[in-house]
Amino acid sequence: MRQIFLDTETTGLSADGGDRVIEIGCVEMISRKLTGNNKHFYLNPGRESHEEALKVHGITNEFLKDKPQFPAVVDELMTYLAGAEIVIHNAAFDVGFLNKELELVGRLKFKEFVASVTDTLVMAKEMYPGKRNSLNALCERLEVDNSGRALHGALLDAELLADVYINMTRGQEALLMEVGSNEVARENVIAVDLRAFAPPFLSANEQENLAHEQVLTEIDKSSGGKTYWRVGC
């Protein structure tokens, strides 16, 4: 499976309000291994960055003035992304900006070029409800070294996101089995007739029931009375 971890930096927060993309970073991973086939673009947005945005990414207008504009790189970028699963942290933001850039050059929407878009912010909120789930917070929680991230940068953030994603999905590869190994395993299976086997049924004694009830009560207390097994009781 080919995955591209993508991040952008922009002149501000509103694509519809005229803000533009100034940096795009892409990191390629195939079968959970980084390939080194990455893409990185700085773009001349044709406008100045907002002061607050400049504090975040530090990319000055002076630095960008000799960089290409989006129409000059759109073919290379979309050919590179074509058919891949795109992984983005807070995908609505980046995809919204990329859609606006594509609209301005008369192209189809971003999702028309790619296989799918995965939002790691959505994943993180499901995995860690009620916790901070920014990229920095996830790096800290998952022990990903982000000491070089003094300012936001699209390529660096895409690289960090790839590491975060690997840690967030660690163990899933153990659920994936090669077809060939399955076939070998089937050849070595010995059929056993279990129809005549009657497993013993052991009931909990009074002391065990009391201990079990005490544990359930403690869990119920910790959750503020929201445990499912108390519903309807």
SVG drawing of the C-alpha trace seen along z (x, -y; Angstrom):
<svg xmlns="http://www.w3.org/2000/svg" viewBox="-34 -41 50 79">
<polyline fill="none" stroke="black" stroke-width="0.4" points="0.0,0.0 1.4,-3.4 0.8,-6.2 1.8,-9.8 2.0,-11.9 1.2,-15.5 1.4,-18.8 1.0,-22.4 1.9,-25.9 -0.3,-28.9 -0.4,-32.6 -3.3,-32.4 -6.4,-30.4 -9.0,-31.2 -8.7,-29.7 -12.0,-31.3 -10.8,-34.6 -7.8,-34.7 -5.1,-33.0 -2.8,-30.8 -0.5,-27.8 3.2,-28.7 4.7,-25.2 3.8,-21.6 5.7,-18.6 5.1,-15.0 6.7,-11.8 6.1,-8.5 5.7,-5.2 5.1,-1.8 4.2,1.2 5.0,-0.8 8.5,-1.6 9.7,-5.1 11.0,-5.1 12.8,-8.5 10.8,-9.4 9.5,-12.7 8.3,-16.0 8.8,-19.5 7.7,-22.8 7.9,-26.4 5.4,-28.5 5.1,-32.2 1.5,-33.0 1.3,-36.4 0.4,-38.0 1.8,-38.5 1.4,-36.2 -0.6,-37.3 1.5,-38.2 0.2,-35.3 0.8,-32.8 4.4,-34.1 5.0,-33.5 4.0,-29.9 6.0,-29.0 8.6,-31.8 8.6,-31.7 9.0,-35.3 7.7,-37.0 11.3,-37.9 12.2,-34.2 9.2,-33.3 9.4,-36.0 11.6,-34.0 9.7,-30.7 7.3,-29.2 3.6,-29.7 1.2,-26.8 0.3,-26.5 4.0,-25.7 4.1,-22.7 0.5,-21.4 1.1,-18.7 4.2,-17.3 2.4,-17.3 -0.8,-15.7 1.0,-13.0 3.1,-12.2 -0.1,-11.9 -2.2,-10.1 -3.8,-6.9 -2.2,-7.0 -3.8,-7.1 -3.0,-10.6 -2.5,-10.9 -2.9,-14.4 -3.3,-15.7 -6.4,-17.9 -7.1,-17.0 -10.0,-19.4 -7.6,-22.4 -5.0,-21.2 -7.5,-19.7 -9.6,-22.9 -6.5,-24.9 -5.4,-22.5 -9.0,-22.5 -8.9,-26.2 -5.5,-26.2 -6.8,-23.5 -10.0,-25.5 -8.0,-28.6 -6.2,-26.6 -9.3,-24.9 -8.6,-21.5 -10.8,-18.9 -11.0,-18.6 -8.1,-17.0 -10.0,-13.8 -10.6,-13.1 -6.8,-12.5 -6.1,-10.3 -7.4,-6.9 -8.4,-8.2 -7.7,-10.7 -7.0,-9.6 -7.2,-12.2 -4.9,-11.3 -6.5,-14.0 -9.8,-12.1 -7.9,-8.8 -6.2,-10.4 -9.5,-11.8 -10.9,-8.3 -7.8,-6.7 -7.2,-9.4 -10.6,-11.0 -10.4,-14.1 -6.6,-14.5 -4.6,-17.0 -4.1,-15.6 -2.0,-18.2 1.0,-16.9 3.3,-18.0 1.2,-16.3 1.1,-13.1 4.9,-13.2 5.3,-13.5 2.8,-10.8 4.2,-8.4 7.9,-9.2 8.6,-10.6 11.5,-13.0 10.3,-16.5 13.1,-18.5 13.9,-20.0 10.5,-21.5 11.1,-25.1 8.7,-26.3 6.2,-24.6 7.6,-23.3 5.6,-21.2 8.3,-18.6 9.4,-18.2 5.8,-17.9 5.0,-15.3 8.1,-13.3 7.0,-13.6 3.4,-12.6 4.7,-9.4 6.5,-8.4 3.4,-9.3 1.2,-7.2 3.5,-4.2 3.3,-4.4 -0.5,-4.9 -1.0,-1.9 1.7,0.3 0.5,4.0 -1.8,3.8 0.8,5.5 0.5,8.6 -3.1,8.9 -2.0,9.1 -1.1,12.6 0.3,13.6 -1.9,15.8 1.0,18.2 1.6,18.7 -2.1,19.3 -2.0,22.1 1.0,23.7 -0.7,23.5 -3.9,25.2 -1.8,28.1 -0.5,28.7 -3.9,28.6 -5.1,31.8 -8.8,32.3 -10.2,33.0 -13.8,34.0 -14.9,31.9 -18.5,32.9 -18.2,35.4 -16.2,33.1 -18.2,31.5 -16.3,28.7 -16.8,28.5 -19.0,25.6 -17.7,24.0 -19.9,21.5 -18.3,18.6 -18.6,19.0 -20.1,16.3 -16.7,14.8 -15.8,14.5 -19.2,12.9 -18.7,10.3 -15.1,9.5 -16.5,9.2 -19.3,6.9 -16.8,4.7 -14.6,4.3 -17.7,3.3 -18.7,0.8 -15.3,-0.8 -15.3,-1.1 -18.8,-2.5 -17.7,-5.1 -14.6,-6.1 -16.7,-6.6 -19.3,-8.8 -22.0,-6.1 -21.8,-5.8 -20.9,-2.1 -23.0,-0.2 -23.8,2.7 -25.6,0.3 -28.0,-0.9 -31.5,0.3 -30.5,1.6"/>
</svg>
